[in-house]
Amino acid sequence: MGLAALGRPGYINIGHAEDLARRSDVAAMQAHTHALLDAAWAAGVRYFDAARSYGRAEEFLARWLATRHVAPAAVVVGSKWGYTYTADWKVNAAQHEVKEHSATMLCRQIAESRALLRDHLDLYQIHSATLDSGVLDNQPVLHELARLRAEGLAIGLTLSGPRQAATLDRAMQVRVADEPLFDVVQATWNLLEPSAGPLLQAAHAAGMGVIVKEALANGRLTMRNRDAAFAAPLRLLAEVAAQRSTTVDALALGAVLAQPWADVVLVGAATVEQLRSNLAATALPWDGDVAQRLAVLVEPPQLYWSTRGGLPWN
């Protein structure tokens, strides 16, 4: 379960404002998040994903872990560093987050994450590593990550943008003291944007854990997508989902769960109803016929990421 849509009042998921019932005060959002976490826990979810830039996501998660007396060994928690939340709890902020992949930022943010999550923190990831950021060649950053890894923290990176595969290829070559640095990669893969698939398969074969994010393309692969340009693809999704007696969101998640290299698939549900619908994907049969019918949905990566970049914060 990912907390990107739960830790702050503004996010780019379609219909996010309605999911929060337009209540953005901190107490209401914490209660809302805890209700989702309770439902996820009851359904068997044991991996939780946060980030320093997800507003109060780490704080909400930490309080839930404490009040529910969840032992560190009973759950796996991943978080990320490299972006600072700057929206000041506003939906219409001029800037929601600022990226900085420096050693100074890493040291500051790991201290902040540990202060909240303490022994529950298992995995720490570079948030949206890219080739042009230079983070994969930044020796002070790499050596600090290696030091954290030596202390027992798993180290990973998350990917974004049309060059996910190239970034992962470079990350798999990173060594510190002749040891591979990265234990885990978290990347976008969905029915619209599967281009990183071959490299994710290679990473999995090399022993890296693979986490898939944005399986529903920030709501584009759900019935909430009212974009007229997506009407025909959505009709196809709805038709195939109906034939399988499931929902569009469960069908899209089922496509990800069917990938043998996908170790963890994140859901970004922001209501209990969405969560239950999403989790129906775990019981969905997947076959070559479905995969072939839905292959027409694939978009060129540049188009996919341009569309994602145009989604409004709400």
PAZAPA-4460 file (N, C-alpha, C; in steps of 0.05 Angstrom, whole numbers, plus 32768, in hexadecimal, padded with zeros to 4 digits):
% residues 314
    n_x    n_y    n_z   ca_x   ca_y   ca_z    c_x    c_y    c_z   seq   type   mol
   8011   7FE8   8000   8000   8000   8000   8011   8019   8000     1      M     A
   800D   802B   7FEC   801B   8044   7FEB   800C   805A   7FF8     2      G     A
   801A   806D   8004   800E   8083   8013   8010   809E   8005     3      L     A
   8017   809E   7FEB   801B   80B8   7FDD   8002   80C9   7FDD     4      A     A
   7FEB   80BC   7FDB   7FD1   80CB   7FDA   7FC5   80D0   7FF5     5      A     A
   7FD2   80C6   800A   7FC5   80C8   8025   7FD4   80DB   8038     6      L     A
   7FEC   80E2   8033   7FFC   80F1   8046   7FFB   810F   8041     7      G     A
   7FED   8118   802C   7FEC   8135   8026   7FD1   813B   8018     8      R     A
   7FC8   8153   801A   7FAD   8159   800F   7FAC   815B   7FF1     9      P     A
   7FC3   8160   7FE4   7FC4   8162   7FC7   7FD3   814B   7FBB    10      G     A
   7FC8   813F   7FA5   7FD6   812B   7F96   7FCB   812A   7F7A    11      Y     A
   7FD8   811C   7F68   7FD0   811C   7F4C   7FBD   8105   7F44    12      I     A
   7FB7   80F3   7F57   7FA4   80DD   7F50   7F89   80E9   7F48    13      N     A
   7F7D   80DE   7F34   7F62   80E7   7F2B   7F4E   80E3   7F42    14      I     A
   7F3F   80F8   7F49   7F2B   80F6   7F5E   7F35   80F6   7F7A    15      G     A
   7F4E   80FF   7F7E   7F5A   80FF   7F98   7F4A   8110   7FAC    16      H     A
   7F41   8127   7FA4   7F32   8138   7FB6   7F19   812B   7FC1    17      A     A
   7F0B   811C   7FAF   7EF3   810E   7FB8   7EFA   80F7   7FCB    18      E     A
   7F10   80EA   7FC6   7F18   80D5   7FD8   7F1C   80DE   7FF4    19      D     A
   7F25   80F6   7FF8   7F29   8102   8012   7F11   8110   801D    20      L     A
   7EFB   810E   800E   7EE2   811C   8015   7EE7   813A   8019    21      A     A
   7EFC   8144   800B   7F03   8160   800C   7F09   816A   8028    22      R     A
   7F11   8157   803A   7F19   815E   8055   7F38   815B   8056    23      R     A
   7F45   8172   8059   7F62   8172   8058   7F6F   817A   8073    24      S     A
   7F60   817C   8088   7F6D   8182   80A2   7F7D   816A   80AA    25      D     A
   7F92   816E   80B9   7FA5   8159   80BF   7F98   8142   80CF    26      V     A
   7F87   8149   80E2   7F7B   8134   80F3   7F69   8122   80E2    27      A     A
   7F59   812E   80D0   7F48   811F   80BF   7F57   810D   80AC    28      A     A
   7F6D   8118   80A1   7F7D   8108   808E   7F8B   80F1   809D    29      M     A
   7F94   80F6   80B5   7FA1   80E0   80C4   7F8D   80CA   80CA    30      Q     A
   7F75   80D1   80D2   7F60   80BD   80D8   7F59   80AE   80BF    31      A     A
   7F57   80BC   80A8   7F51   80B0   808F   7F67   809C   8087    32      H     A
   7F80   80A4   808B   7F96   8092   8084   7F96   807A   8096    33      T     A
   7F92   807E   80B0   7F91   8067   80C2   7F7B   8053   80BC    34      H     A
   7F64   805D   80B3   7F4F   804B   80AB   7F57   803A   8093    35      A     A
   7F65   8046   8080   7F6F   8037   8069   7F84   8023   8071    36      L     A
   7F96   802B   8083   7FAB   8019   808C   7F9E   8001   809C    37      L     A
   7F8A   8007   80AC   7F7C   7FF1   80BA   7F70   7FDD   80A6    38      D     A
   7F63   7FE7   8092   7F56   7FD6   807E   7F6B   7FC6   806E    39      A     A
   7F81   7FD3   8068   7F97   7FC5   8059   7FA3   7FAF   806B    40      A     A
   7FA8   7FB5   8084   7FB3   7FA1   8096   7FA0   7F8A   8099    41      W     A
   7F86   7F8F   809C   7F73   7F79   809F   7F71   7F68   8087    42      A     A
   7F78   7F74   806F   7F77   7F64   8056   7F91   7F56   8050    43      A     A
   7FA5   7F59   8062   7FBE   7F4B   805E   7FD5   7F5A   8052    44      G     A
   7FD1   7F74   804E   7FE6   7F85   8043   7FFC   7F89   8058    45      V     A
   8015   7F85   8050   802B   7F87   8064   8042   7F98   805A    46      R     A
   8040   7FA4   8043   8054   7FB6   8039   8048   7FD2   8037    47      Y     A
   8055   7FE6   8042   804B   8002   8042   8061   8014   8038    48      F     A
   8059   8026   8026   806C   8037   8017   8066   8055   801D    49      D     A
   807B   8063   8025   8078   8080   802B   8090   808E   801F    50      A     A
   8092   80A8   8025   80A9   80B8   801B   80A9   80D2   802B    51      A     A
   80C1   80DE   802D   80C3   80F8   803B   80B1   810D   802E    52      R     A
   80AD   810B   8013   809D   8120   8005   807F   811B   8005    53      S     A
   8076   8105   8012   805A   80FF   8012   804C   810D   802A    54      Y     A
   8053   8126   802F   8046   8135   8044   804B   8129   805F    55      G     A
   8036   8120   806C   8038   8113   8087   8035   80F5   8086    56      R     A
   803A   80E9   806E   8036   80CC   806B   8046   80BC   807F    57      A     A
   8060   80C2   8082   8070   80B3   8096   8065   80B7   80B2    58      E     A
   805D   80CF   80B8   8052   80D5   80D3   8038   80C5   80D8    59      E     A
   8026   80C6   80C4   800D   80B7   80C7   8012   8099   80CA    60      F     A
   8025   808F   80BA   802B   8072   80BB   8038   806B   80D6    61      L     A
   804A   807C   80DF   8058   8076   80F9   8044   8075   8110    62      A     A
   8031   8088   8110   801D   8088   8126   800B   8070   8124    63      R     A
   8004   8067   810C   7FF4   804F   8109   8003   8037   8112    64      W     A
   801C   8034   810B   802C   801D   8114   802E   801D   8133    65      L     A
   8030   8034   813F   8033   8036   815C   8018   8030   816A    66      A     A
   8003   803C   8161   7FE9   8038   816E   7FDD   801D   816A    67      T     A
   7FE5   800F   8154   7FDB   7FF4   814F   7FEF   7FDF   8159    68      R     A
   8005   7FE8   8165   8019   7FD7   8171   8023   7FC2   815D    69      H     A
   8029   7FCC   8145   8034   7FBB   812F   8052   7FB8   8134    70      V     A
   805B   7FA0   8138   8077   7F9B   813C   8087   7F9F   8122    71      A     A
   80A0   7FA8   8124   80B0   7FAC   810B   80B2   7F93   80FA    72      P     A
   80B4   7F7C   8107   80B7   7F63   80F8   809E   7F5A   80E9    73      A     A
   8087   7F67   80F0   806D   7F5F   80E4   8067   7F6E   80CB    74      A     A
   8077   7F81   80C4   8070   7F93   80AD   808A   7F9B   809F    75      V     A
   8087   7FA3   8086   809E   7FAE   8077   8097   7FCB   806F    76      V     A
   80A8   7FDD   8075   80A3   7FFA   806F   80BA   8004   805E    77      V     A
   80B2   8011   8048   80C6   801E   8037   80C0   803C   8036    78      G     A
   80D5   804C   8034   80D1   8069   8031   80E7   8073   801E    79      S     A
   80E7   808D   8018   80F8   8098   8004   8103   80B3   800C    80      K     A
   8119   80BA   8000   8125   80D4   8005   812B   80E1   7FEA    81      W     A
   812E   80FC   7FEB   8136   810A   7FD2   8124   8120   7FCA    82      G     A
   810B   8120   7FD5   80F8   8136   7FD0   80EF   8141   7FEB    83      Y     A
   80EC   815B   7FEC   80E1   8169   8004   80C5   8173   7FFD    84      T     A
   80B2   816D   800F   8097   8177   800C   8096   8195   8012    85      Y     A
   808B   81A4   7FFF   808C   81C1   8001   8070   81CE   7FFE    86      T     A
   805B   81BE   7FFD   8040   81C9   7FF7   8033   81D6   800F    87      A     A
   803E   81D2   8027   8034   81DF   803F   8016   81D8   8043    88      D     A
   800F   81BF   803D   7FF4   81B5   8041   7FDF   81C3   802F    89      W     A
   7FE8   81CD   8018   7FD6   81DA   8006   7FD3   81C8   7FEC    90      K     A
   7FBB   81C7   7FE2   7FB7   81B8   7FC9   7FC0   81C8   7FB1    91      V     A
   7FBD   81E2   7FB1   7FC3   81F3   7F9B   7FDE   8201   7F9D    92      N     A
   7FF1   81F3   7FAA   800C   81FE   7FAE   801A   8202   7F93    93      A     A
   802B   8216   7F92   803A   821B   7F79   804E   8204   7F74    94      A     A
   8058   81F9   7F8A   806B   81E3   7F88   8066   81CF   7F9F    95      Q     A
   8062   81B6   7F98   805B   81A2   7FAC   8073   8194   7FB9    96      H     A
   8089   8192   7FAA   80A0   8185   7FB4   80B9   818E   7FA5    97      E     A
   80D0   818D   7FB2   80E9   8196   7FA6   80FD   817F   7FA7    98      V     A
   8109   8179   7F91   811C   8163   7F8E   8138   816B   7F94    99      K     A
   8146   815B   7FA4   8163   815F   7FAA   816F   8145   7FB1   100      E     A
   8181   813B   7FA0   818D   8121   7FA6   81AA   8125   7FAF   101      H     A
   81AE   8134   7FC4   81C8   8139   7FCF   81CD   8128   7FE8   102      S     A
   81E6   8124   7FEF   81ED   8116   8008   81E2   8124   8020   103      A     A
   81E2   813F   801F   81D6   814E   8036   81B9   8148   8039   104      T     A
   81AA   8147   8023   818E   8141   8024   8189   8124   802E   105      M     A
   8199   8111   8024   8197   80F6   802E   819A   80F4   804C   106      L     A
   81AF   8100   8056   81B5   80FE   8073   819E   810B   8083   107      C     A
   8194   8122   8079   817E   812F   8087   8165   811E   8087   108      R     A
   815E   8114   8070   8144   8106   806E   8145   80EA   807A   109      Q     A
   815B   80DC   807A   815B   80C2   8087   8158   80C6   80A5   110      I     A
   8163   80DC   80B0   815F   80E2   80CC   8142   80E8   80D2   111      A     A
   8135   80F6   80C0   8118   80FC   80C4   8107   80E3   80C2   112      E     A
   810D   80D2   80AE   80FD   80BA   80AB   8101   80A7   80C3   113      S     A
   8119   80A5   80CC   811F   8093   80E3   8112   809E   80FD   114      R     A
   8111   80B8   8100   8105   80C4   8118   80E8   80BC   811A   115      A     A
   80DB   80B9   8102   80BF   80B2   8102   80BA   8094   8102   116      L     A
   80C7   8086   80F0   80C2   806A   80EB   80D3   8057   80FC   117      L     A
   80E9   8061   8106   80FA   8052   8118   8100   8036   810E   118      R     A
   80FC   8021   811E   8104   8006   8116   80F2   7FFA   8100   119      D     A
   80DC   8008   80F9   80CA   7FFE   80E5   80D5   8002   80C9   120      H     A
   80E8   8015   80C6   80F3   801C   80AB   8105   8005   80A2   121      L     A
   80FD   7FF9   808B   810D   7FE3   8080   811B   7FEA   8066   122      D     A
   810F   7FFB   8056   811A   8001   803B   811A   801F   8037   123      L     A
   8131   802A   802E   8133   8047   8028   813C   804A   800B   124      Y     A
   812D   805A   7FFC   8131   805B   7FDF   8136   8078   7FD6   125      Q     A
   8147   807A   7FC1   814A   8094   7FB4   812F   8099   7FA6   126      I     A
   8124   80B0   7FAA   8109   80B6   7F9F   810C   80C1   7F83   127      H     A
   8102   80B2   7F6F   8103   80BA   7F53   811F   80C0   7F4A   128      S     A
   8130   80AC   7F4B   814B   80AF   7F40   8149   80B1   7F22   129      A     A
   8159   80C2   7F17   815B   80C5   7EFA   8178   80C8   7EF2   130      T     A
   817E   80C2   7ED9   8199   80C5   7ECF   81A3   80E2   7ED0   131      L     A
   8191   80F4   7EC9   8199   8110   7EC8   819D   811D   7EE3   132      D     A
   8193   8111   7EF8   8197   811C   7F13   81B4   8117   7F1D   133      S     A
   81C1   8103   7F11   81DD   80FD   7F19   81DF   80EE   7F33   134      G     A
   81C9   80E6   7F3F   81CA   80DA   7F5A   81D8   80BF   7F59   135      V     A
   81D7   80B1   7F42   81E4   8096   7F40   8202   8098   7F3C   136      L     A
   820C   80B0   7F3A   8229   80B5   7F38   8233   80C6   7F4F   137      D     A
   8222   80CD   7F61   8229   80DE   7F78   8236   80CD   7F8D   138      N     A
   8250   80CD   7F8F   825E   80BB   7FA1   8257   80BF   7FBE   139      Q     A
   8255   80D8   7FC8   824E   80DB   7FE5   8232   80CF   7FEB   140      P     A
   821F   80D2   7FD8   8205   80C6   7FDC   8207   80A7   7FDC   141      V     A
   8215   809C   7FC8   8217   807F   7FC6   8225   8073   7FDE   142      L     A
   8239   8080   7FE8   8248   8075   8000   8237   8078   8019   143      H     A
   8227   808C   801B   8215   808E   8032   81FF   8079   8031   144      E     A
   81F5   8074   8019   81E1   805F   8016   81ED   8044   801D   145      L     A
   8206   8040   8015   8214   8026   801B   8217   8024   8039   146      A     A
   821D   803A   8046   8220   8039   8064   8205   8031   8071   147      R     A
   81F0   803D   8067   81D5   8036   8072   81CF   8018   806D   148      L     A
   81D7   800F   8055   81D2   7FF3   804E   81E2   7FE0   8061   149      R     A
   81FA   7FE8   8067   820B   7FD8   8079   81FF   7FD7   8095   150      A     A
   81EF   7FEC   809D   81E1   7FEC   80B7   81C8   7FDA   80B7   151      E     A
   81C1   7FD0   809F   81AA   7FBE   809E   8192   7FC8   8090   152      G     A
   8193   7FE1   8085   817D   7FEC   8076   817F   7FE4   8059   153      L     A
   8169   7FDA   804E   8169   7FD4   8031   8169   7FEF   8022   154      A     A
   8176   7FEF   800B   8179   8008   7FFC   816D   8003   7FE0   155      I     A
   815D   8017   7FD7   8151   8015   7FBD   8150   802F   7FAF   156      G     A
   8143   802F   7F98   813E   8047   7F89   8123   8045   7F7B   157      L     A
   8116   805C   7F78   80FD   805C   7F69   8102   806A   7F4F   158      T     A
   80F3   8063   7F3A   80F7   806D   7F20   80DE   807D   7F16   159      L     A
   80E3   808F   7F03   80CD   809E   7EF8   80D6   80A8   7EDD   160      S     A
   80C3   80AC   7ECB   80C9   80B8   7EB1   80CF   80A3   7E9B   161      G     A
   80D1   80AD   7E82   80D3   809A   7E6C   80EE   808B   7E6B   162      P     A
   8101   8093   7E7B   811B   8085   7E7B   811F   8073   7E94   163      R     A
   8109   8069   7E9E   810B   8057   7EB5   811F   8040   7EB0   164      Q     A
   811D   8033   7E9A   812E   801C   7E94   814B   8023   7E93   165      A     A
   8152   8039   7E86   816E   8042   7E85   8179   8048   7EA1   166      A     A
   8168   8055   7EB2   8171   805B   7ECD   8175   8041   7EDD   167      T     A
   8164   802E   7EDA   8167   8015   7EE8   8180   8006   7EDE   168      L     A
   8184   8006   7EC4   819C   7FF9   7EBA   81B5   8005   7EC6   169      D     A
   81B6   801F   7EC9   81CE   802C   7ED6   81CF   8025   7EF3   170      R     A
   81B8   8025   7F01   81B8   801E   7F1E   81C2   8002   7F23   171      A     A
   81BC   7FF0   7F11   81C5   7FD4   7F15   81E3   7FD1   7F13   172      M     A
   81F0   7FE5   7F08   820D   7FE4   7F05   821B   7FF2   7F1C   173      Q     A
   820D   8000   7F2E   8219   800F   7F44   8224   7FFB   7F58   174      V     A
   823D   7FFF   7F5F   824B   7FEF   7F73   8259   8001   7F87   175      R     A
   8258   7FFA   7FA0   8267   8007   7FB5   8277   7FF2   7FC3   176      V     A
   8291   7FF5   7FC4   82A2   7FE0   7FD0   829D   7FC5   7FC3   177      A     A
   829A   7FC5   7FA8   8296   7FAD   7F98   827C   7F9F   7F9E   178      D     A
   8269   7FAC   7FAC   824F   7FA0   7FB2   8239   7FB0   7FA4   179      E     A
   8225   7FA1   7F98   820E   7FB0   7F8D   8201   7FC0   7FA3   180      P     A
   81F9   7FD9   7F9D   81EE   7FEA   7FB1   81D0   7FE6   7FB5   181      L     A
   81C1   7FE2   7FA0   81A4   7FE3   7FA1   8198   7FC7   7FA5   182      F     A
   8187   7FC5   7FBA   8179   7FAC   7FBF   815E   7FAB   7FB1   183      D     A
   8152   7FC3   7FAC   8136   7FC4   7FA3   8134   7FDA   7F8E   184      V     A
   8122   7FD6   7F7B   811A   7FEB   7F68   80FC   7FEE   7F69   185      V     A
   80F2   8007   7F68   80D5   800C   7F67   80D0   801D   7F4E   186      Q     A
   80BF   8012   7F3C   80BB   801F   7F22   809E   801F   7F1A   187      A     A
   8097   8030   7F08   807D   8030   7EFC   807B   801B   7EE6   188      T     A
   8066   800A   7EE8   805F   7FF7   7ED3   8041   7FF3   7ED4   189      W     A
   8035   7FF8   7EBD   8018   7FF4   7EBB   8010   7FEE   7E9E   190      N     A
   7FF7   7FEA   7E9A   7FED   7FE3   7E7F   7FF3   7FF9   7E6A   191      L     A
   7FF6   8012   7E73   7FFC   8028   7E61   801A   802B   7E5D   192      L     A
   802A   8025   7E72   8047   802B   7E71   8057   8013   7E7B   193      E     A
   805B   7FFE   7E6A   8069   7FE7   7E73   8086   7FE6   7E69   194      P     A
   8091   7FFD   7E61   80AB   7FFD   7E53   80C2   7FF4   7E65   195      S     A
   80C0   7FF7   7E7F   80D6   7FEF   7E91   80D6   7FD1   7E97   196      A     A
   80C2   7FC2   7E8D   80BF   7FA6   7E93   80D8   7F95   7E8F   197      G     A
   80E5   7F96   7E78   80FC   7F85   7E74   8113   7F8A   7E88   198      P     A
   8118   7FA3   7E8F   812D   7FA9   7EA3   8124   7FA1   7EBF   199      L     A
   810A   7FA4   7EC5   8100   7F9B   7EDF   8104   7F7D   7EE1   200      L     A
   80FE   7F6F   7ECC   8102   7F52   7ECB   8120   7F4B   7ED0   201      Q     A
   8132   7F5A   7EC3   814E   7F56   7EC6   8157   7F5C   7EE3   202      A     A
   814C   7F71   7EEF   8153   7F78   7F0A   814A   7F61   7F1D   203      A     A
   8132   7F58   7F19   8127   7F42   7F29   8139   7F29   7F26   204      H     A
   8142   7F23   7F0E   8153   7F0C   7F0A   816E   7F0F   7F17   205      A     A
   8177   7F28   7F1A   8191   7F2E   7F26   818F   7F2E   7F45   206      A     A
   8177   7F2B   7F4F   8174   7F29   7F6C   8168   7F42   7F79   207      G     A
   8161   7F56   7F6A   8155   7F6E   7F75   8138   7F6A   7F7A   208      M     A
   812D   7F75   7F8F   8110   7F76   7F93   8104   7F8A   7F81   209      G     A
   80EC   7F84   7F76   80DF   7F96   7F63   80C4   7F9E   7F6F   210      V     A
   80C0   7FB8   7F73   80A6   7FC3   7F7C   809B   7FD3   7F65   211      I     A
   8081   7FCE   7F5F   8074   7FDC   7F49   8061   7FF2   7F55   212      V     A
   8064   800A   7F4B   8053   8020   7F54   8042   802A   7F3C   213      K     A
   802E   8039   7F42   801D   8046   7F2E   8010   8031   7F1B   214      E     A
   8008   801B   7F26   7FFB   8006   7F16   7FE2   800F   7F09   215      A     A
   7FD4   8023   7F15   7FBC   802E   7F0A   7FC0   8049   7EFC   216      L     A
   7FD9   8050   7EF8   7FE0   8068   7EE9   7FD2   8081   7EF5   217      A     A
   7FD4   8083   7F0F   7FC8   809A   7F1E   7FAA   809E   7F18   218      N     A
   7F9D   8087   7F15   7F80   8088   7F11   7F77   8087   7EF4   219      G     A
   7F8A   8089   7EE1   7F83   8088   7EC5   7F78   806D   7EBD   220      R     A
   7F81   8058   7ECB   7F77   803D   7EC6   7F61   8035   7ED9   221      L     A
   7F4E   8048   7EDD   7F36   8043   7EED   7F1F   8050   7EDF   222      T     A
   7F07   804A   7EE9   7EEF   8056   7EDE   7EEC   8074   7EE4   223      M     A
   7EFE   807E   7EF4   7EFD   809B   7EFA   7F09   80AC   7EE3   224      R     A
   7F17   809F   7ED1   7F24   80AD   7EBB   7F0F   80B8   7EA7   225      N     A
   7F0A   80D2   7EA7   7EF5   80DE   7E96   7F02   80EC   7E7E   226      R     A
   7F1B   80E7   7E79   7F28   80F3   7E62   7F1B   80E7   7E48   227      D     A
   7F10   80F9   7E38   7F03   80F0   7E1F   7F16   80E1   7E0D   228      A     A
   7F2F   80E8   7E0D   7F43   80DA   7DFC   7F48   80BE   7E05   229      A     A
   7F40   80B7   7E1E   7F44   809C   7E28   7F2B   808C   7E28   230      F     A
   7F16   8096   7E1C   7EFC   8088   7E1D   7EFD   806C   7E11   231      A     A
   7F09   8069   7DFA   7F0A   804F   7DED   7F1B   803B   7DFD   232      A     A
   7F33   8042   7E06   7F41   802F   7E17   7F32   8028   7E31   233      P     A
   7F24   803B   7E3C   7F15   8035   7E55   7EFE   8022   7E4F   234      L     A
   7EF1   8025   7E38   7EDC   8012   7E30   7EE7   7FF6   7E2E   235      R     A
   7EFE   7FF3   7E22   7F0B   7FD9   7E20   7F11   7FCD   7E3B   236      L     A
   7F1C   7FDD   7E4D   7F22   7FD4   7E68   7F09   7FCB   7E76   237      L     A
   7EF4   7FDB   7E74   7EDA   7FD4   7E81   7ECE   7FBB   7E75   238      A     A
   7ED1   7FB7   7E5B   7EC6   7F9F   7E4F   7ED5   7F86   7E58   239      E     A
   7EEF   7F87   7E58   7EFF   7F70   7E61   7EFA   7F6B   7E7F   240      V     A
   7EF9   7F80   7E8F   7EF4   7F7D   7EAC   7ED9   7F6F   7EB0   241      A     A
   7EC4   7F78   7EA2   7EAA   7F6C   7EA5   7EAA   7F4F   7E9E   242      A     A
   7EB9   7F48   7E89   7EBA   7F2C   7E81   7EC8   7F1B   7E96   243      Q     A
   7ED9   7F27   7EA6   7EE8   7F19   7EBB   7EDA   7F1D   7ED6   244      R     A
   7EC3   7F29   7ED6   7EB4   7F2F   7EEF   7EC4   7F3E   7F04   245      S     A
   7ED2   7F52   7EFA   7EE2   7F62   7F0C   7EE0   7F80   7F05   246      T     A
   7EEF   7F90   7F12   7EEF   7FAD   7F0D   7F07   7FB5   7EFC   247      T     A
   7F06   7FCD   7EF0   7F1C   7FD6   7EE0   7F35   7FD8   7EF0   248      V     A
   7F34   7FE3   7F08   7F4C   7FE6   7F18   7F58   7FCB   7F1F   249      D     A
   7F47   7FB8   7F26   7F52   7F9D   7F2D   7F5E   7F90   7F14   250      A     A
   7F53   7F94   7EFD   7F5E   7F8A   7EE4   7F79   7F95   7EDF   251      L     A
   7F7C   7FB0   7EE2   7F96   7FBD   7EDD   7FAB   7FB3   7EF1   252      A     A
   7FA3   7FB0   7F0A   7FB6   7FA6   7F1E   7FBC   7F89   7F19   253      L     A
   7FA9   7F79   7F0F   7FAE   7F5E   7F08   7FC4   7F5B   7EF3   254      G     A
   7FC5   7F6E   7EE1   7FDA   7F6D   7ECC   7FF6   7F6F   7ED8   255      A     A
   7FF8   7F7F   7EED   8012   7F82   7EFB   8018   7F69   7F0B   256      V     A
   8005   7F60   7F1A   8009   7F48   7F2B   8011   7F30   7F1A   257      L     A
   8009   7F30   7F01   8010   7F19   7EEF   802D   7F19   7EE6   258      A     A
   803B   7F2F   7EEB   8057   7F30   7EE3   8068   7F20   7EF7   259      Q     A
   8077   7F0C   7EEE   8085   7EFB   7F01   809C   7F09   7F10   260      P     A
   80A4   7F20   7F06   80BA   7F2F   7F12   80B0   7F43   7F27   261      W     A
   8096   7F47   7F29   808B   7F5B   7F3B   8088   7F4F   7F57   262      A     A
   809A   7F58   7F69   809A   7F4D   7F85   8085   7F5A   7F96   263      D     A
   8082   7F75   7F93   806E   7F84   7FA3   8060   7F97   7F8F   264      V     A
   8046   7F98   7F90   8036   7FAA   7F80   8027   7FBD   7F93   265      V     A
   802D   7FD7   7F8F   8021   7FEB   7FA1   8004   7FF2   7F97   266      L     A
   7FF3   7FF5   7FAA   7FD9   8001   7FA4   7FD8   801D   7FB1   267      V     A
   7FCC   8030   7FA3   7FCB   804B   7FAD   7FAF   8053   7FB6   268      G     A
   7FA0   8040   7FC0   7F84   8045   7FC8   7F83   805B   7FDC   269      A     A
   7F6E   806C   7FDA   7F6A   8081   7FED   7F4F   807F   7FFB   270      A     A
   7F40   8069   7FF5   7F28   8063   8004   7F27   8045   8009   271      T     A
   7F18   803D   801D   7F16   8020   8023   7F09   8012   800C   272      V     A
   7EF6   801E   7FFF   7EE9   8011   7FE8   7EFC   800D   7FD2   273      E     A
   7F0D   8020   7FCC   7F22   801D   7FB7   7F35   8006   7FBF   274      Q     A
   7F3D   8005   7FD8   7F4F   7FF1   7FE1   7F43   7FD5   7FDC   275      L     A
   7F2A   7FD1   7FE4   7F1E   7FB7   7FE1   7F1C   7FAF   7FC3   276      R     A
   7F16   7FC3   7FB2   7F14   7FBE   7F96   7F30   7FB7   7F8B   277      S     A
   7F44   7FC6   7F93   7F5F   7FC0   7F8A   7F68   7FA4   7F92   278      N     A
   7F63   7F9C   7FAA   7F6C   7F82   7FB4   7F5E   7F6B   7FA7   279      L     A
   7F48   7F70   7F9A   7F3B   7F5A   7F8B   7F4E   7F50   7F74   280      A     A
   7F61   7F60   7F6D   7F74   7F57   7F58   7F84   7F3F   7F60   281      A     A
   7F87   7F3A   7F7A   7F97   7F23   7F83   7F8A   7F09   7F7C   282      T     A
   7F70   7F09   7F77   7F62   7EF0   7F70   7F5A   7EEF   7F53   283      A     A
   7F65   7F01   7F42   7F5D   7F03   7F26   7F6F   7EF1   7F15   284      L     A
   7F63   7EDF   7F06   7F73   7ECF   7EF4   7F7D   7EE0   7EDD   285      P     A
   7F94   7EDB   7ED3   7FA0   7EEA   7EBD   7FA9   7ED6   7EA8   286      W     A
   7FA4   7EDD   7E8F   7FAC   7ECA   7E79   7FB6   7EDA   7E61   287      D     A
   7FC1   7ECC   7E4E   7FCC   7ED9   7E37   7FB7   7EE7   7E26   288      G     A
   7F9F   7EDE   7E26   7F8A   7EEB   7E16   7F84   7F07   7E21   289      D     A
   7F82   7F09   7E3B   7F7E   7F24   7E47   7F96   7F36   7E41   290      V     A
   7FAE   7F2C   7E45   7FC6   7F3C   7E40   7FC6   7F46   7E23   291      A     A
   7FBF   7F34   7E10   7FC0   7F3C   7DF4   7FAB   7F51   7DEE   292      Q     A
   7F93   7F4E   7DF9   7F7E   7F62   7DF4   7F85   7F7E   7DFE   293      R     A
   7F93   7F7E   7E15   7F99   7F97   7E22   7FB4   7FA3   7E19   294      L     A
   7FC2   7F95   7E08   7FDC   7F9F   7DFF   7FD9   7FB9   7DEE   295      A     A
   7FC1   7FBD   7DE3   7FBC   7FD5   7DD3   7FBC   7FEE   7DE3   296      V     A
   7FBB   7FEC   7DFE   7FBA   8003   7E0F   7FD5   8011   7E12   297      L     A
   7FEB   8003   7E0B   8006   800E   7E10   800A   8029   7E02   298      V     A
   8014   803C   7E11   801A   8056   7E06   8038   805A   7E02   299      E     A
   8041   806A   7DF0   805E   8071   7DEF   8066   807E   7E0A   300      P     A
   807D   8076   7E14   8085   8080   7E2F   8084   809F   7E31   301      P     A
   808E   80AD   7E1C   808D   80CA   7E1D   8071   80D5   7E20   302      Q     A
   805E   80C8   7E12   8042   80D1   7E15   8037   80CB   7E30   303      L     A
   803D   80B3   7E3A   8033   80AC   7E55   803D   80C0   7E6A   304      Y     A
   8056   80C5   7E6A   8062   80D6   7E7F   805A   80F3   7E7B   305      W     A
   8055   80FC   7E63   804B   8117   7E5E   802F   8119   7E69   306      S     A
   801E   8105   7E64   8003   8105   7E6F   8003   8105   7E8D   307      T     A
   8014   80F4   7E99   8016   80F4   7EB6   801E   810F   7EC1   308      R     A
   8031   811C   7EB4   803B   8136   7EBD   8026   814B   7EBC   309      G     A
   8011   8147   7EAB   7FFC   815A   7EA9   7FE4   8156   7EBB   310      G     A
   7FE5   8140   7ECB   7FCF   813B   7EDE   7FCE   8151   7EF3   311      L     A
   7FB7   815D   7EF9   7FB6   8172   7F0C   7FB7   8169   7F29   312      P     A
   7FC4   8178   7F3A   7FC2   8173   7F57   7FA6   8179   7F60   313      W     A
   7F9B   8168   7F70   7F7F   816C   7F7A   7F7C   8160   7F96   314      N     A
***
